[in-house]
Amino acid sequence: MTPQSAEIRKKQLIHLLIQNGIYKKSKRHLYELSLTELESEYKHVRRAPEHAEA
C-alpha cells in the first residue's frame, strides 16, 4: 500500500467510525491512531450489534 492510499484509507475509516458515534479511542483522537488501529476499531464496531431487540 502506498503512503497516499494508506492516508486515504485512514480518512475513510475515520469517517465511518464517526458515523458510528466513535470520536476517540481511550483518550486518543481518531486522527492520532495508526491505520492498523483504525481498522481494528472499525472491525470491532461492525461486529457489535447496533440495537438490542426486545
C-alpha positions as CSV (number, residue, x, y, z in Angstrom):
1,M,0.0,0.0,0.0
2,T,1.4,3.4,-1.0
3,P,1.6,6.1,1.7
4,Q,-1.1,8.1,-0.3
5,S,-3.5,5.1,-0.4
6,A,-2.9,4.4,3.3
7,E,-3.8,8.0,4.1
8,I,-7.0,7.8,2.0
9,R,-7.9,4.6,3.8
10,K,-7.3,6.2,7.2
11,K,-9.7,9.1,6.3
12,Q,-12.3,6.6,5.1
13,L,-12.1,4.7,8.4
14,I,-12.2,7.8,10.5
15,H,-15.3,8.9,8.6
16,L,-17.0,5.5,9.1
17,L,-16.2,5.5,12.8
18,I,-17.5,9.0,13.3
19,Q,-20.8,7.9,11.5
20,N,-21.0,5.2,14.1
21,G,-20.5,7.6,17.0
22,I,-16.9,6.9,17.7
23,Y,-14.8,10.0,18.1
24,K,-11.9,8.8,20.3
25,K,-10.3,5.6,21.4
26,S,-9.4,5.8,25.0
27,K,-8.0,9.3,25.3
28,R,-6.7,9.5,21.7
29,H,-8.4,11.2,18.8
30,L,-9.0,9.1,15.8
31,Y,-6.5,11.0,13.7
32,E,-3.8,10.0,16.1
33,L,-4.3,6.3,15.5
34,S,-2.4,4.2,13.0
35,L,-4.1,2.6,10.1
36,T,-3.9,-0.8,11.8
37,E,-5.6,0.6,15.0
38,L,-8.3,2.2,12.9
39,E,-9.0,-1.0,11.0
40,S,-9.2,-2.9,14.3
41,E,-11.6,-0.5,15.9
42,Y,-13.8,-0.5,12.8
43,K,-13.9,-4.3,12.7
44,H,-14.9,-4.2,16.4
45,V,-17.7,-1.7,15.7
46,R,-19.0,-3.7,12.8
47,R,-19.3,-6.9,15.0
48,A,-21.2,-5.1,17.7
49,P,-25.0,-5.3,17.4
50,E,-26.5,-1.9,16.6
51,H,-29.7,-2.3,18.6
52,A,-30.7,-5.0,21.1
53,E,-34.2,-6.1,20.1
54,A,-36.7,-6.8,22.9
